[in-house]
Amino acid sequence: MTEMTRDYQAIVWTKDSEKPGQRVTVRARNLDEARKLVEEQFGKEITCSIWNEEDANRTR
């Protein structure tokens, strides 16, 4: 059985402090896969915040 994918939102900052953070959306099975996809797109030398809207809205 294949695991369902969902949209993960991310804000990505590069080492270039002149550039603002960039918002992106990736479709992944889980947070680890989402982080891997963002790193593949922007490189490993980034700072990023990744979340899923469904998880973010869940009561803690």
Secondary structure as the mmCIF struct_conf table of DSSP 4:
data_model
#
loop_
_struct_conf.conf_type_id
_struct_conf.id
_struct_conf.beg_label_comp_id
_struct_conf.beg_label_asym_id
_struct_conf.beg_label_seq_id
_struct_conf.end_label_comp_id
_struct_conf.end_label_asym_id
_struct_conf.end_label_seq_id
HELX_LH_PP_P HELX_LH_PP_P1 THR A 2 THR A 5
STRN STRN1 ARG A 6 TRP A 13
BEND BEND1 LYS A 15 LYS A 15
TURN_TY1_P TURN_TY1_P1 SER A 17 GLU A 18
BEND BEND2 LYS A 19 LYS A 19
HELX_LH_PP_P HELX_LH_PP_P2 PRO A 20 GLY A 21
STRN STRN2 GLN A 22 ALA A 28
BEND BEND3 ARG A 29 ASN A 30
HELX_RH_AL_P HELX_RH_AL_P1 LEU A 31 PHE A 42
BEND BEND4 LYS A 44 GLU A 45
STRN STRN3 THR A 47 TRP A 51
HELX_RH_AL_P HELX_RH_AL_P2 GLU A 53 ASN A 57
BEND BEND5 ARG A 58 ARG A 58
#
